[in-house]
Amino acid sequence: MARVAEVLEQLADPGCAPLLMGVLNVTPDSFSDGGRFATVEDALEHGHRMLEEGALILDVGGESSRPGSQAVADDVQFARTLPIIEALRARLGWHFAISIDTRSVKVADAALTAGATVVNDISAAGDSSMLALVAARKAAIVLMHMQGTPATMQIDPHYADVSAEVEAFLEQRASAALRAGVLRERIVLDPGIGFGKTRAHNLQLLRDLPRFVATGFPVMLGTSRKRFMGAICRETMPHELIGATCATTALGTVSGIRVFRVHDVRQNRQAMEVAWATQREIAG
């Protein structure tokens, strides 16, 4: 299997199939799986399952970013995430990448020391020292667009042109990362589906995915089990939205997305692989 360095190289290689980032929330209150994997043993079991199903990155998060959620103190994030990251490395090895889902520079620093190699920052490095840290560690960073904060983002989000504004923001943050010394191929952009967007905004961003790919940076898509799809499909429970998520994974694959952050790895791997084959294999 791929080693960590090879996984990071694949981020920016459009000749490789997209990567799957498996969600490993170790929080009590995440919108879809809060509390299910809070112990080290449960997290290890779930992480191992996602790797076997095709994930090459595990995204460990100790702070929920669901709409209306509040910030979590660093010491709480330390307690939730560091034992999991250390155990993943000790028990499962170095053939996969670990991402730390945090806005905190201190938490990111400790996680990188523990074995993470990617920082998934929903604030797009709102704390500018995050970029210096990532550059010094030669890590990768995901820069996501969000209007407001998790506590406020779904209170009347508005844009004049959502795709243009999100693209401009992400390009500005990517430029800041480059100036800080982050390697270009390790800067990943995420349009932030569901983060300060209405259903109409989310659908517009999905239609315009090629626009973000055209920036030249790897792009990540995170739609897994998102509420706006439930409204479309008339489903109320997040775990009932696997098919809806797979539809966006197929759409994203043909649009050039490089990373999919998902809860349901096996099903989304199948959607990605079939969509990828339609782009790469010549019939007959």
ZITA-V224631 format. One record per run of one state. SS is the DSSP state (H for helix, E for strand, - for the rest). FROM is the first residue (numbers start at 1). LEN is the number of residues. If there is no record, write none. Layout:
ss: {SS;SS}
from: {FROM;FROM}
len: {LEN;LEN}
This chain:
ss: {-;H;-;E;-;H;-;E;-;H;-;E;-;H;-;E;-;H;-;E;-;H;-;H;E;-;H;-;H;-;E;-;H;-;H;-;H;-;E;-;H;-}
from: {1;4;12;19;26;40;54;57;62;74;93;97;102;105;115;118;122;129;138;140;145;162;181;184;187;191;199;208;209;214;218;222;227;234;238;241;242;256;259;263;265;281}
len: {3;8;7;7;14;14;3;5;12;19;4;5;3;10;3;4;7;9;2;5;17;19;3;3;4;8;9;1;5;4;4;5;7;4;3;1;14;3;4;2;16;4}
